Amino acid sequence: MVMKSDTHPDYHWITVVMNDGTTFRTRSTYGSDGDQLTLDIDPTTHPAWTGGNQHVTNRGRAAKFRDKFKGFVK
């Protein structure tokens, strides 16, 4: 069986720069070979990974229901 040509993405090496200045090389479909990707949010600064203050928004249907009937049943 022969694979179709031009159906798979082009994986190449890029350099990722974290907020603290550290870098690592990885294979990616981002940009072209040798490009640099500078992260705005990464595991060294984001509260989801650092355990810092997290602001969880609760805006689903259950939250709307609770808000609507919050004083109804105690």
N, CA, C, O and CB atoms as a CASP TS submission, in Angstrom:
PFRMAT TS
TARGET T0000
AUTHOR 0000-0000-0000
METHOD Language model
MODEL 1
PARENT N/A
ATOM      1  N   MET     1       0.837  -1.175   0.000  1.00  0.00           N
ATOM      2  CA  MET     1       0.000   0.000   0.000  1.00  0.00           C
ATOM      3  C   MET     1       0.887   1.246   0.000  1.00  0.00           C
ATOM      4  O   MET     1       1.819   1.347   0.798  1.00  0.00           O
ATOM      5  CB  MET     1      -0.955  -0.006   1.215  1.00  0.00           C
ATOM      6  N   VAL     2       0.606   2.161  -0.865  1.00  0.00           N
ATOM      7  CA  VAL     2       1.393   3.389  -1.002  1.00  0.00           C
ATOM      8  C   VAL     2       0.621   4.537  -0.362  1.00  0.00           C
ATOM      9  O   VAL     2      -0.579   4.695  -0.585  1.00  0.00           O
ATOM     10  CB  VAL     2       1.708   3.699  -2.506  1.00  0.00           C
ATOM     11  N   MET     3       1.339   5.350   0.453  1.00  0.00           N
ATOM     12  CA  MET     3       0.696   6.512   1.076  1.00  0.00           C
ATOM     13  C   MET     3       0.497   7.613   0.050  1.00  0.00           C
ATOM     14  O   MET     3       1.284   7.766  -0.884  1.00  0.00           O
ATOM     15  CB  MET     3       1.532   7.034   2.262  1.00  0.00           C
ATOM     16  N   LYS     4      -0.559   8.367   0.241  1.00  0.00           N
ATOM     17  CA  LYS     4      -0.801   9.524  -0.619  1.00  0.00           C
ATOM     18  C   LYS     4       0.253  10.592  -0.322  1.00  0.00           C
ATOM     19  O   LYS     4       0.632  10.799   0.830  1.00  0.00           O
ATOM     20  CB  LYS     4      -2.242  10.091  -0.406  1.00  0.00           C
ATOM     21  N   SER     5       0.707  11.245  -1.344  1.00  0.00           N
ATOM     22  CA  SER     5       1.674  12.317  -1.129  1.00  0.00           C
ATOM     23  C   SER     5       0.942  13.609  -0.771  1.00  0.00           C
ATOM     24  O   SER     5      -0.222  13.793  -1.131  1.00  0.00           O
ATOM     25  CB  SER     5       2.558  12.521  -2.385  1.00  0.00           C
ATOM     26  N   ASP     6       1.631  14.500  -0.063  1.00  0.00           N
ATOM     27  CA  ASP     6       1.106  15.815   0.328  1.00  0.00           C
ATOM     28  C   ASP     6      -0.092  15.748   1.265  1.00  0.00           C
ATOM     29  O   ASP     6      -0.898  16.678   1.282  1.00  0.00           O
ATOM     30  CB  ASP     6       0.722  16.585  -0.895  1.00  0.00           C
ATOM     31  N   THR     7      -0.238  14.678   2.047  1.00  0.00           N
ATOM     32  CA  THR     7      -1.344  14.620   2.998  1.00  0.00           C
ATOM     33  C   THR     7      -0.866  14.762   4.429  1.00  0.00           C
ATOM     34  O   THR     7      -1.665  15.050   5.320  1.00  0.00           O
ATOM     35  CB  THR     7      -2.105  13.322   2.840  1.00  0.00           C
ATOM     36  N   HIS     8       0.411  14.568   4.666  1.00  0.00           N
ATOM     37  CA  HIS     8       0.938  14.644   6.017  1.00  0.00           C
ATOM     38  C   HIS     8       1.622  15.989   6.230  1.00  0.00           C
ATOM     39  O   HIS     8       2.267  16.515   5.323  1.00  0.00           O
ATOM     40  CB  HIS     8       1.918  13.487   6.286  1.00  0.00           C
ATOM     41  N   PRO     9       1.477  16.551   7.451  1.00  0.00           N
ATOM     42  CA  PRO     9       2.115  17.854   7.717  1.00  0.00           C
ATOM     43  C   PRO     9       3.634  17.739   7.720  1.00  0.00           C
ATOM     44  O   PRO     9       4.191  16.660   7.926  1.00  0.00           O
ATOM     45  CB  PRO     9       1.636  18.421   9.062  1.00  0.00           C
ATOM     46  N   ASP    10       4.280  18.851   7.491  1.00  0.00           N
ATOM     47  CA  ASP    10       5.730  18.919   7.477  1.00  0.00           C
ATOM     48  C   ASP    10       6.230  19.158   8.897  1.00  0.00           C
ATOM     49  O   ASP    10       6.110  20.266   9.421  1.00  0.00           O
ATOM     50  CB  ASP    10       6.224  20.032   6.517  1.00  0.00           C
ATOM     51  N   TYR    11       6.793  18.120   9.523  1.00  0.00           N
ATOM     52  CA  TYR    11       7.376  18.262  10.856  1.00  0.00           C
ATOM     53  C   TYR    11       8.833  18.654  10.699  1.00  0.00           C
ATOM     54  O   TYR    11       9.570  18.060   9.912  1.00  0.00           O
ATOM     55  CB  TYR    11       7.238  16.945  11.686  1.00  0.00           C
ATOM     56  N   HIS    12       9.235  19.659  11.454  1.00  0.00           N
ATOM     57  CA  HIS    12      10.603  20.146  11.385  1.00  0.00           C
ATOM     58  C   HIS    12      11.017  20.622  12.772  1.00  0.00           C
ATOM     59  O   HIS    12      10.186  20.687  13.678  1.00  0.00           O
ATOM     60  CB  HIS    12      10.743  21.287  10.334  1.00  0.00           C
ATOM     61  N   TRP    13      12.277  20.951  12.943  1.00  0.00           N
ATOM     62  CA  TRP    13      12.794  21.380  14.239  1.00  0.00           C
ATOM     63  C   TRP    13      12.585  22.877  14.435  1.00  0.00           C
ATOM     64  O   TRP    13      12.885  23.683  13.555  1.00  0.00           O
ATOM     65  CB  TRP    13      14.283  21.032  14.365  1.00  0.00           C
ATOM     66  N   ILE    14      12.051  23.239  15.637  1.00  0.00           N
ATOM     67  CA  ILE    14      11.930  24.642  16.033  1.00  0.00           C
ATOM     68  C   ILE    14      12.519  24.796  17.434  1.00  0.00           C
ATOM     69  O   ILE    14      12.731  23.808  18.138  1.00  0.00           O
ATOM     70  CB  ILE    14      10.433  25.122  15.993  1.00  0.00           C
ATOM     71  N   THR    15      12.776  26.014  17.823  1.00  0.00           N
ATOM     72  CA  THR    15      13.242  26.312  19.174  1.00  0.00           C
ATOM     73  C   THR    15      12.117  27.033  19.911  1.00  0.00           C
ATOM     74  O   THR    15      11.581  28.025  19.416  1.00  0.00           O
ATOM     75  CB  THR    15      14.556  27.177  19.151  1.00  0.00           C
ATOM     76  N   VAL    16      11.763  26.535  21.094  1.00  0.00           N
ATOM     77  CA  VAL    16      10.725  27.139  21.921  1.00  0.00           C
ATOM     78  C   VAL    16      11.408  27.914  23.037  1.00  0.00           C
ATOM     79  O   VAL    16      12.282  27.387  23.725  1.00  0.00           O
ATOM     80  CB  VAL    16       9.747  26.059  22.498  1.00  0.00           C
ATOM     81  N   VAL    17      11.000  29.191  23.217  1.00  0.00           N
ATOM     82  CA  VAL    17      11.570  30.046  24.260  1.00  0.00           C
ATOM     83  C   VAL    17      10.499  30.268  25.326  1.00  0.00           C
ATOM     84  O   VAL    17       9.421  30.792  25.047  1.00  0.00           O
ATOM     85  CB  VAL    17      12.076  31.417  23.668  1.00  0.00           C
ATOM     86  N   MET    18      10.822  29.855  26.555  1.00  0.00           N
ATOM     87  CA  MET    18       9.896  30.005  27.678  1.00  0.00           C
ATOM     88  C   MET    18      10.032  31.414  28.272  1.00  0.00           C
ATOM     89  O   MET    18      10.944  32.158  27.911  1.00  0.00           O
ATOM     90  CB  MET    18      10.166  28.920  28.766  1.00  0.00           C
ATOM     91  N   ASN    19       9.117  31.775  29.187  1.00  0.00           N
ATOM     92  CA  ASN    19       9.126  33.108  29.803  1.00  0.00           C
ATOM     93  C   ASN    19      10.394  33.397  30.602  1.00  0.00           C
ATOM     94  O   ASN    19      10.835  34.544  30.669  1.00  0.00           O
ATOM     95  CB  ASN    19       7.929  33.258  30.704  1.00  0.00           C
ATOM     96  N   ASP    20      10.976  32.377  31.202  1.00  0.00           N
ATOM     97  CA  ASP    20      12.181  32.599  32.006  1.00  0.00           C
ATOM     98  C   ASP    20      13.456  32.591  31.173  1.00  0.00           C
ATOM     99  O   ASP    20      14.555  32.664  31.723  1.00  0.00           O
ATOM    100  CB  ASP    20      12.281  31.546  33.083  1.00  0.00           C
ATOM    101  N   GLY    21      13.318  32.502  29.841  1.00  0.00           N
ATOM    102  CA  GLY    21      14.470  32.557  28.953  1.00  0.00           C
ATOM    103  C   GLY    21      15.033  31.206  28.565  1.00  0.00           C
ATOM    104  O   GLY    21      15.864  31.122  27.661  1.00  0.00           O
ATOM    105  N   THR    22      14.596  30.138  29.235  1.00  0.00           N
ATOM    106  CA  THR    22      15.094  28.820  28.865  1.00  0.00           C
ATOM    107  C   THR    22      14.537  28.430  27.497  1.00  0.00           C
ATOM    108  O   THR    22      13.463  28.882  27.100  1.00  0.00           O
ATOM    109  CB  THR    22      14.713  27.765  29.935  1.00  0.00           C
ATOM    110  N   THR    23      15.265  27.603  26.799  1.00  0.00           N
ATOM    111  CA  THR    23      14.860  27.180  25.472  1.00  0.00           C
ATOM    112  C   THR    23      14.935  25.666  25.364  1.00  0.00           C
ATOM    113  O   THR    23      15.662  25.014  26.112  1.00  0.00           O
ATOM    114  CB  THR    23      15.734  27.841  24.401  1.00  0.00           C
ATOM    115  N   PHE    24      14.187  25.123  24.439  1.00  0.00           N
ATOM    116  CA  PHE    24      14.324  23.719  24.092  1.00  0.00           C
ATOM    117  C   PHE    24      13.937  23.545  22.637  1.00  0.00           C
ATOM    118  O   PHE    24      13.179  24.338  22.078  1.00  0.00           O
ATOM    119  CB  PHE    24      13.456  22.821  25.011  1.00  0.00           C
ATOM    120  N   ARG    25      14.466  22.505  22.040  1.00  0.00           N
ATOM    121  CA  ARG    25      14.168  22.212  20.642  1.00  0.00           C
ATOM    122  C   ARG    25      13.172  21.070  20.591  1.00  0.00           C
ATOM    123  O   ARG    25      13.256  20.110  21.358  1.00  0.00           O
ATOM    124  CB  ARG    25      15.460  21.861  19.848  1.00  0.00           C
ATOM    125  N   THR    26      12.227  21.193  19.670  1.00  0.00           N
ATOM    126  CA  THR    26      11.224  20.157  19.486  1.00  0.00           C
ATOM    127  C   THR    26      10.823  20.119  18.018  1.00  0.00           C
ATOM    128  O   THR    26      11.100  21.045  17.255  1.00  0.00           O
ATOM    129  CB  THR    26       9.987  20.404  20.395  1.00  0.00           C
ATOM    130  N   ARG    27      10.177  19.045  17.648  1.00  0.00           N
ATOM    131  CA  ARG    27       9.658  18.951  16.288  1.00  0.00           C
ATOM    132  C   ARG    27       8.231  19.466  16.293  1.00  0.00           C
ATOM    133  O   ARG    27       7.475  19.192  17.225  1.00  0.00           O
ATOM    134  CB  ARG    27       9.726  17.487  15.746  1.00  0.00           C
ATOM    135  N   SER    28       7.852  20.214  15.256  1.00  0.00           N
ATOM    136  CA  SER    28       6.549  20.859  15.219  1.00  0.00           C
ATOM    137  C   SER    28       6.143  21.133  13.779  1.00  0.00           C
ATOM    138  O   SER    28       6.951  21.033  12.855  1.00  0.00           O
ATOM    139  CB  SER    28       6.564  22.163  16.032  1.00  0.00           C
ATOM    140  N   THR    29       4.874  21.481  13.612  1.00  0.00           N
ATOM    141  CA  THR    29       4.400  21.941  12.307  1.00  0.00           C
ATOM    142  C   THR    29       4.376  23.463  12.252  1.00  0.00           C
ATOM    143  O   THR    29       4.031  24.035  11.218  1.00  0.00           O
ATOM    144  CB  THR    29       3.000  21.376  12.010  1.00  0.00           C
ATOM    145  N   TYR    30       4.742  24.137  13.359  1.00  0.00           N
ATOM    146  CA  TYR    30       4.764  25.598  13.435  1.00  0.00           C
ATOM    147  C   TYR    30       5.869  26.149  12.542  1.00  0.00           C
ATOM    148  O   TYR    30       6.990  25.642  12.563  1.00  0.00           O
ATOM    149  CB  TYR    30       4.964  26.069  14.895  1.00  0.00           C
ATOM    150  N   GLY    31       5.570  27.166  11.769  1.00  0.00           N
ATOM    151  CA  GLY    31       6.576  27.880  10.983  1.00  0.00           C
ATOM    152  C   GLY    31       7.346  26.987  10.034  1.00  0.00           C
ATOM    153  O   GLY    31       6.791  26.103   9.383  1.00  0.00           O
ATOM    154  N   SER    32       8.641  27.245   9.976  1.00  0.00           N
ATOM    155  CA  SER    32       9.503  26.437   9.118  1.00  0.00           C
ATOM    156  C   SER    32      10.732  26.012   9.916  1.00  0.00           C
ATOM    157  O   SER    32      10.922  26.447  11.052  1.00  0.00           O
ATOM    158  CB  SER    32       9.915  27.222   7.833  1.00  0.00           C
ATOM    159  N   ASP    33      11.546  25.181   9.332  1.00  0.00           N
ATOM    160  CA  ASP    33      12.704  24.612  10.010  1.00  0.00           C
ATOM    161  C   ASP    33      13.600  25.717  10.574  1.00  0.00           C
ATOM    162  O   ASP    33      13.993  26.636   9.856  1.00  0.00           O
ATOM    163  CB  ASP    33      13.501  23.717   9.049  1.00  0.00           C
ATOM    164  N   GLY    34      13.920  25.615  11.881  1.00  0.00           N
ATOM    165  CA  GLY    34      14.807  26.581  12.525  1.00  0.00           C
ATOM    166  C   GLY    34      14.104  27.786  13.119  1.00  0.00           C
ATOM    167  O   GLY    34      14.762  28.619  13.742  1.00  0.00           O
ATOM    168  N   ASP    35      12.785  27.916  12.953  1.00  0.00           N
ATOM    169  CA  ASP    35      12.066  29.066  13.518  1.00  0.00           C
ATOM    170  C   ASP    35      12.082  29.020  15.038  1.00  0.00           C
ATOM    171  O   ASP    35      12.356  27.979  15.636  1.00  0.00           O
ATOM    172  CB  ASP    35      10.615  29.102  13.009  1.00  0.00           C
ATOM    173  N   GLN    36      11.783  30.175  15.664  1.00  0.00           N
ATOM    174  CA  GLN    36      11.731  30.299  17.108  1.00  0.00           C
ATOM    175  C   GLN    36      10.315  30.666  17.517  1.00  0.00           C
ATOM    176  O   GLN    36       9.717  31.583  16.953  1.00  0.00           O
ATOM    177  CB  GLN    36      12.746  31.350  17.616  1.00  0.00           C
ATOM    178  N   LEU    37       9.780  29.953  18.496  1.00  0.00           N
ATOM    179  CA  LEU    37       8.450  30.214  19.034  1.00  0.00           C
ATOM    180  C   LEU    37       8.616  30.718  20.457  1.00  0.00           C
ATOM    181  O   LEU    37       9.091  29.983  21.322  1.00  0.00           O
ATOM    182  CB  LEU    37       7.547  28.935  18.985  1.00  0.00           C
ATOM    183  N   THR    38       8.222  31.984  20.713  1.00  0.00           N
ATOM    184  CA  THR    38       8.312  32.561  22.046  1.00  0.00           C
ATOM    185  C   THR    38       6.939  32.480  22.697  1.00  0.00           C
ATOM    186  O   THR    38       5.958  33.004  22.168  1.00  0.00           O
ATOM    187  CB  THR    38       8.824  34.032  21.994  1.00  0.00           C
ATOM    188  N   LEU    39       6.877  31.818  23.852  1.00  0.00           N
ATOM    189  CA  LEU    39       5.603  31.599  24.526  1.00  0.00           C
ATOM    190  C   LEU    39       5.220  32.792  25.387  1.00  0.00           C
ATOM    191  O   LEU    39       6.070  33.369  26.066  1.00  0.00           O
ATOM    192  CB  LEU    39       5.665  30.341  25.377  1.00  0.00           C
ATOM    193  N   ASP    40       3.932  33.167  25.364  1.00  0.00           N
ATOM    194  CA  ASP    40       3.406  34.199  26.255  1.00  0.00           C
ATOM    195  C   ASP    40       3.052  33.592  27.604  1.00  0.00           C
ATOM    196  O   ASP    40       3.282  34.207  28.645  1.00  0.00           O
ATOM    197  CB  ASP    40       2.173  34.884  25.633  1.00  0.00           C
ATOM    198  N   ILE    41       2.499  32.401  27.588  1.00  0.00           N
ATOM    199  CA  ILE    41       2.096  31.690  28.797  1.00  0.00           C
ATOM    200  C   ILE    41       2.731  30.311  28.722  1.00  0.00           C
ATOM    201  O   ILE    41       2.618  29.618  27.711  1.00  0.00           O
ATOM    202  CB  ILE    41       0.522  31.603  28.938  1.00  0.00           C
ATOM    203  N   ASP    42       3.394  29.922  29.795  1.00  0.00           N
ATOM    204  CA  ASP    42       4.017  28.602  29.811  1.00  0.00           C
ATOM    205  C   ASP    42       3.914  28.001  31.213  1.00  0.00           C
ATOM    206  O   ASP    42       3.453  28.673  32.135  1.00  0.00           O
ATOM    207  CB  ASP    42       5.497  28.687  29.359  1.00  0.00           C
ATOM    208  N   PRO    43       4.331  26.763  31.386  1.00  0.00           N
ATOM    209  CA  PRO    43       4.197  26.099  32.687  1.00  0.00           C
ATOM    210  C   PRO    43       4.960  26.770  33.821  1.00  0.00           C
ATOM    211  O   PRO    43       4.678  26.484  34.985  1.00  0.00           O
ATOM    212  CB  PRO    43       4.657  24.691  32.570  1.00  0.00           C
ATOM    213  N   THR    44       5.917  27.653  33.531  1.00  0.00           N
ATOM    214  CA  THR    44       6.651  28.317  34.609  1.00  0.00           C
ATOM    215  C   THR    44       5.894  29.507  35.179  1.00  0.00           C
ATOM    216  O   THR    44       6.237  29.990  36.258  1.00  0.00           O
ATOM    217  CB  THR    44       8.004  28.771  34.111  1.00  0.00           C
ATOM    218  N   THR    45       4.859  29.997  34.473  1.00  0.00           N
ATOM    219  CA  THR    45       4.163  31.196  34.942  1.00  0.00           C
ATOM    220  C   THR    45       2.659  31.024  35.066  1.00  0.00           C
ATOM    221  O   THR    45       2.027  31.802  35.781  1.00  0.00           O
ATOM    222  CB  THR    45       4.447  32.330  34.021  1.00  0.00           C
ATOM    223  N   HIS    46       2.066  30.062  34.417  1.00  0.00           N
ATOM    224  CA  HIS    46       0.609  29.940  34.416  1.00  0.00           C
ATOM    225  C   HIS    46       0.115  29.292  35.711  1.00  0.00           C
ATOM    226  O   HIS    46       0.666  28.274  36.131  1.00  0.00           O
ATOM    227  CB  HIS    46       0.141  29.122  33.201  1.00  0.00           C
ATOM    228  N   PRO    47      -0.916  29.862  36.355  1.00  0.00           N
ATOM    229  CA  PRO    47      -1.420  29.332  37.626  1.00  0.00           C
ATOM    230  C   PRO    47      -1.897  27.882  37.555  1.00  0.00           C
ATOM    231  O   PRO    47      -1.881  27.181  38.567  1.00  0.00           O
ATOM    232  CB  PRO    47      -2.546  30.189  38.107  1.00  0.00           C
ATOM    233  N   ALA    48      -2.310  27.432  36.404  1.00  0.00           N
ATOM    234  CA  ALA    48      -2.771  26.049  36.304  1.00  0.00           C
ATOM    235  C   ALA    48      -1.637  25.074  36.611  1.00  0.00           C
ATOM    236  O   ALA    48      -1.883  23.976  37.110  1.00  0.00           O
ATOM    237  CB  ALA    48      -3.340  25.774  34.906  1.00  0.00           C
ATOM    238  N   TRP    49      -0.396  25.469  36.316  1.00  0.00           N
ATOM    239  CA  TRP    49       0.747  24.607  36.586  1.00  0.00           C
ATOM    240  C   TRP    49       1.474  24.986  37.860  1.00  0.00           C
ATOM    241  O   TRP    49       2.069  24.120  38.502  1.00  0.00           O
ATOM    242  CB  TRP    49       1.703  24.648  35.433  1.00  0.00           C
ATOM    243  N   THR    50       1.444  26.263  38.250  1.00  0.00           N
ATOM    244  CA  THR    50       2.222  26.703  39.405  1.00  0.00           C
ATOM    245  C   THR    50       1.453  26.599  40.706  1.00  0.00           C
ATOM    246  O   THR    50       2.059  26.647  41.776  1.00  0.00           O
ATOM    247  CB  THR    50       2.675  28.117  39.208  1.00  0.00           C
ATOM    248  N   GLY    51       0.117  26.455  40.648  1.00  0.00           N
ATOM    249  CA  GLY    51      -0.684  26.354  41.859  1.00  0.00           C
ATOM    250  C   GLY    51      -0.985  27.701  42.474  1.00  0.00           C
ATOM    251  O   GLY    51      -1.426  27.762  43.622  1.00  0.00           O
ATOM    252  N   GLY    52      -0.761  28.784  41.750  1.00  0.00           N
ATOM    253  CA  GLY    52      -1.027  30.125  42.260  1.00  0.00           C
ATOM    254  C   GLY    52      -2.506  30.448  42.218  1.00  0.00           C
ATOM    255  O   GLY    52      -3.348  29.559  42.093  1.00  0.00           O
ATOM    256  N   ASN    53      -2.810  31.727  42.323  1.00  0.00           N
ATOM    257  CA  ASN    53      -4.202  32.161  42.290  1.00  0.00           C
ATOM    258  C   ASN    53      -4.835  31.791  40.970  1.00  0.00           C
ATOM    259  O   ASN    53      -4.330  32.122  39.897  1.00  0.00           O
ATOM    260  CB  ASN    53      -4.310  33.666  42.526  1.00  0.00           C
ATOM    261  N   GLN    54      -5.940  31.105  41.073  1.00  0.00           N
ATOM    262  CA  GLN    54      -6.666  30.722  39.884  1.00  0.00           C
ATOM    263  C   GLN    54      -8.057  31.317  39.962  1.00  0.00           C
ATOM    264  O   GLN    54      -8.703  31.266  41.009  1.00  0.00           O
ATOM    265  CB  GLN    54      -6.721  29.187  39.728  1.00  0.00           C
ATOM    266  N   HIS    55      -8.511  31.871  38.877  1.00  0.00           N
ATOM    267  CA  HIS    55      -9.853  32.422  38.805  1.00  0.00           C
ATOM    268  C   HIS    55     -10.682  31.498  37.932  1.00  0.00           C
ATOM    269  O   HIS    55     -10.508  31.443  36.714  1.00  0.00           O
ATOM    270  CB  HIS    55      -9.849  33.882  38.249  1.00  0.00           C
ATOM    271  N   VAL    56     -11.577  30.782  38.570  1.00  0.00           N
ATOM    272  CA  VAL    56     -12.404  29.839  37.826  1.00  0.00           C
ATOM    273  C   VAL    56     -13.725  30.521  37.515  1.00  0.00           C
ATOM    274  O   VAL    56     -14.406  31.011  38.417  1.00  0.00           O
ATOM    275  CB  VAL    56     -12.626  28.513  38.627  1.00  0.00           C
ATOM    276  N   THR    57     -14.078  30.552  36.268  1.00  0.00           N
ATOM    277  CA  THR    57     -15.359  31.128  35.895  1.00  0.00           C
ATOM    278  C   THR    57     -16.374  30.004  35.799  1.00  0.00           C
ATOM    279  O   THR    57     -16.113  28.967  35.190  1.00  0.00           O
ATOM    280  CB  THR    57     -15.261  31.913  34.556  1.00  0.00           C
ATOM    281  N   ASN    58     -17.523  30.216  36.401  1.00  0.00           N
ATOM    282  CA  ASN    58     -18.572  29.210  36.412  1.00  0.00           C
ATOM    283  C   ASN    58     -19.774  29.817  35.707  1.00  0.00           C
ATOM    284  O   ASN    58     -20.603  30.470  36.341  1.00  0.00           O
ATOM    285  CB  ASN    58     -18.926  28.749  37.875  1.00  0.00           C
ATOM    286  N   ARG    59     -19.872  29.608  34.418  1.00  0.00           N
ATOM    287  CA  ARG    59     -20.906  30.258  33.634  1.00  0.00           C
ATOM    288  C   ARG    59     -21.773  29.272  32.867  1.00  0.00           C
ATOM    289  O   ARG    59     -22.409  29.640  31.879  1.00  0.00           O
ATOM    290  CB  ARG    59     -20.283  31.227  32.681  1.00  0.00           C
ATOM    291  N   GLY    60     -21.803  28.034  33.309  1.00  0.00           N
ATOM    292  CA  GLY    60     -22.598  27.034  32.612  1.00  0.00           C
ATOM    293  C   GLY    60     -24.062  27.123  32.969  1.00  0.00           C
ATOM    294  O   GLY    60     -24.481  28.008  33.716  1.00  0.00           O
ATOM    295  N   ARG    61     -24.828  26.210  32.437  1.00  0.00           N
ATOM    296  CA  ARG    61     -26.274  26.203  32.694  1.00  0.00           C
ATOM    297  C   ARG    61     -26.590  25.958  34.154  1.00  0.00           C
ATOM    298  O   ARG    61     -27.532  26.542  34.690  1.00  0.00           O
ATOM    299  CB  ARG    61     -26.956  25.148  31.845  1.00  0.00           C
ATOM    300  N   ALA    62     -25.807  25.091  34.817  1.00  0.00           N
ATOM    301  CA  ALA    62     -26.046  24.825  36.239  1.00  0.00           C
ATOM    302  C   ALA    62     -25.817  26.082  37.067  1.00  0.00           C
ATOM    303  O   ALA    62     -26.573  26.344  38.003  1.00  0.00           O
ATOM    304  CB  ALA    62     -25.137  23.690  36.738  1.00  0.00           C
ATOM    305  N   ALA    63     -24.796  26.862  36.745  1.00  0.00           N
ATOM    306  CA  ALA    63     -24.518  28.102  37.472  1.00  0.00           C
ATOM    307  C   ALA    63     -25.646  29.107  37.268  1.00  0.00           C
ATOM    308  O   ALA    63     -26.044  29.788  38.212  1.00  0.00           O
ATOM    309  CB  ALA    63     -23.178  28.708  37.018  1.00  0.00           C
ATOM    310  N   LYS    64     -26.163  29.206  36.047  1.00  0.00           N
ATOM    311  CA  LYS    64     -27.280  30.114  35.792  1.00  0.00           C
ATOM    312  C   LYS    64     -28.520  29.690  36.576  1.00  0.00           C
ATOM    313  O   LYS    64     -29.250  30.534  37.095  1.00  0.00           O
ATOM    314  CB  LYS    64     -27.596  30.165  34.290  1.00  0.00           C
ATOM    315  N   PHE    65     -28.753  28.386  36.660  1.00  0.00           N
ATOM    316  CA  PHE    65     -29.886  27.870  37.418  1.00  0.00           C
ATOM    317  C   PHE    65     -29.734  28.214  38.900  1.00  0.00           C
ATOM    318  O   PHE    65     -30.681  28.684  39.530  1.00  0.00           O
ATOM    319  CB  PHE    65     -30.014  26.346  37.228  1.00  0.00           C
ATOM    320  N   ARG    66     -28.528  27.975  39.462  1.00  0.00           N
ATOM    321  CA  ARG    66     -28.298  28.291  40.872  1.00  0.00           C
ATOM    322  C   ARG    66     -28.476  29.782  41.141  1.00  0.00           C
ATOM    323  O   ARG    66     -29.058  30.162  42.157  1.00  0.00           O
ATOM    324  CB  ARG    66     -26.895  27.848  41.295  1.00  0.00           C
ATOM    325  N   ASP    67     -27.979  30.628  40.238  1.00  0.00           N
ATOM    326  CA  ASP    67     -28.135  32.072  40.410  1.00  0.00           C
ATOM    327  C   ASP    67     -29.594  32.484  40.366  1.00  0.00           C
ATOM    328  O   ASP    67     -30.015  33.359  41.122  1.00  0.00           O
ATOM    329  CB  ASP    67     -27.356  32.820  39.341  1.00  0.00           C
ATOM    330  N   LYS    68     -30.366  31.869  39.495  1.00  0.00           N
ATOM    331  CA  LYS    68     -31.767  32.227  39.331  1.00  0.00           C
ATOM    332  C   LYS    68     -32.586  31.867  40.568  1.00  0.00           C
ATOM    333  O   LYS    68     -33.481  32.610  40.970  1.00  0.00           O
ATOM    334  CB  LYS    68     -32.345  31.536  38.103  1.00  0.00           C
ATOM    335  N   PHE    69     -32.268  30.716  41.169  1.00  0.00           N
ATOM    336  CA  PHE    69     -33.055  30.235  42.297  1.00  0.00           C
ATOM    337  C   PHE    69     -32.276  30.230  43.610  1.00  0.00           C
ATOM    338  O   PHE    69     -32.592  29.435  44.496  1.00  0.00           O
ATOM    339  CB  PHE    69     -33.558  28.851  42.006  1.00  0.00           C
ATOM    340  N   LYS    70     -31.281  31.080  43.762  1.00  0.00           N
ATOM    341  CA  LYS    70     -30.431  31.043  44.949  1.00  0.00           C
ATOM    342  C   LYS    70     -31.177  31.365  46.257  1.00  0.00           C
ATOM    343  O   LYS    70     -30.796  30.845  47.306  1.00  0.00           O
ATOM    344  CB  LYS    70     -29.295  32.011  44.774  1.00  0.00           C
ATOM    345  N   GLY    71     -32.187  32.173  46.230  1.00  0.00           N
ATOM    346  CA  GLY    71     -32.911  32.503  47.437  1.00  0.00           C
ATOM    347  C   GLY    71     -34.173  31.670  47.646  1.00  0.00           C
ATOM    348  O   GLY    71     -34.875  31.862  48.639  1.00  0.00           O
ATOM    349  N   PHE    72     -34.467  30.770  46.749  1.00  0.00           N
ATOM    350  CA  PHE    72     -35.697  30.003  46.789  1.00  0.00           C
ATOM    351  C   PHE    72     -35.667  28.899  47.837  1.00  0.00           C
ATOM    352  O   PHE    72     -36.611  28.774  48.618  1.00  0.00           O
ATOM    353  CB  PHE    72     -35.969  29.413  45.441  1.00  0.00           C
ATOM    354  N   VAL    73     -34.616  28.100  47.873  1.00  0.00           N
ATOM    355  CA  VAL    73     -34.513  26.965  48.795  1.00  0.00           C
ATOM    356  C   VAL    73     -33.259  27.140  49.613  1.00  0.00           C
ATOM    357  O   VAL    73     -32.196  27.491  49.101  1.00  0.00           O
ATOM    358  CB  VAL    73     -34.497  25.602  48.038  1.00  0.00           C
ATOM    359  N   LYS    74     -33.412  26.884  50.915  1.00  0.00           N
ATOM    360  CA  LYS    74     -32.235  27.002  51.810  1.00  0.00           C
ATOM    361  C   LYS    74     -31.850  25.672  52.339  1.00  0.00           C
ATOM    362  O   LYS    74     -30.891  25.566  53.104  1.00  0.00           O
ATOM    363  CB  LYS    74     -32.506  27.950  52.970  1.00  0.00           C
TER
END
